[in-house]
Amino acid sequence: MKPTAADIDAVCNLVNELCGIYLDTSKDYLIEGRLARLLKTHGCKDYVELSRKARLTPALQTDVVNAITTNETLWFRDTTPFEALKNKIFPELIDAKAGSAFPKRFRIWSAACSTGQEAYSLAMAFADTVPNFESWDLEIYGTDISPSAVQHAQQAVYSELELSRGLSQQHRGAYFVHKGNGWGVNDTLKRRCKFEVRNLLKPLTGVGKFDLIFCRNVAIYFTPADRKRLFIGLAETLNRGGWLFSGSGESLADLGPNWAPKQHCRAVCYQPNGCNGVATLLR
Ligand SMILES: C[S@@+](CC[C@H](N)C(=O)[O-])C[C@H]1O[C@@H](n2cnc3c(N)ncnc32)[C@H](O)[C@@H]1O
């Protein structure tokens, strides 16, 4: 059913309230393509009624978030950030930790992790780089607003098609096992990764501090003010000297003098809490 102007208005406001995603009026095809099914399931005559009902029904809110979010992702997306991790960032951060209170603890946040490929790619990159990986207290925290995406990440079972998008034969052989009709991430990696539903536009409290944050391909959907608030909030959860990666086309240089882009292995990354790569980690 083609949405009217009132329908589009109601859905845009709802989606913005639920997940901060800013849909403009040109997105009527998206509303129709992704929410038409929910009209039928929830017995609503139009999208205005669906939006009204969703405000009163948490289960319907979840259905709307699952349907409207774009969970496109792949293994080792963009490649260059993972090269920068292996060749510069992991070795330097690990050296810097040698004299710290927790020399073998390493925490990474995959913020807006979708179905988990980014988080598990980070775990594989760490395991590939760090000798004696098993002896590290590595924690990868993956969060996403979409409960169905988070459930997929927690299950960690992927189809042949999903595996074919960016995963090398070498990584498949080393970290995946046959499971049902698909491939499961092996326990060595899986137990390092925990996933939770989290809205990045809500206060980023109770997460602790991280050495590295990937927050890619999500803020493009937010208003400029929300985007700014998000990255400044994320920087506050970084250890001093920690690194932050945004998506390949998402420059953060406009956020202020601490956000000078740094280039490593052709990837752009940020160190908003100082250090310039020097080995000083304060905890
Ligand atoms: C295009 S995917 C990016 C996944 C991964 N970071 C990557 O680059 O491959 C964007 C993800 O952002 C999530 N998302 C959208 N709005 C969000 C919000 N307010 N808080 C947390 N996650 C959100 C979506 O559910 C979706 O899984």
The ligand as a Gaussian input file, in Angstrom:
#p B3LYP/6-31G(d) Opt

LIG

0 1
 C       24.876000      -0.773000       7.650000
 S       24.925000      -1.593000       9.201000
 C       26.650000      -1.438000       9.597000
 C       27.220000      -2.677000      10.237000
 C       28.726000      -2.645000      10.463000
 N       29.099000      -1.608000      11.392000
 C       29.468000      -2.498000       9.165000
 O       29.988000      -1.418000       8.886000
 O       29.500000      -3.451000       8.392000
 C       24.185000      -0.353000      10.253000
 C       23.694000      -0.925000      11.574000
 O       23.369000       0.166000      12.437000
 C       22.295000      -0.240000      13.257000
 N       21.654000       0.954000      13.856000
 C       20.852000       1.868000      13.272000
 N       20.479000       2.804000      14.161000
 C       21.073000       2.485000      15.338000
 C       21.077000       3.069000      16.633000
 N       20.382000       4.187000      16.916000
 N       21.787000       2.474000      17.614000
 C       22.488000       1.335000      17.356000
 N       22.525000       0.740000      16.153000
 C       21.826000       1.306000      15.142000
 C       21.402000      -1.031000      12.310000
 O       20.533000      -1.906000      12.993000
 C       22.429000      -1.753000      11.429000
 O       22.677000      -3.065000      11.881000

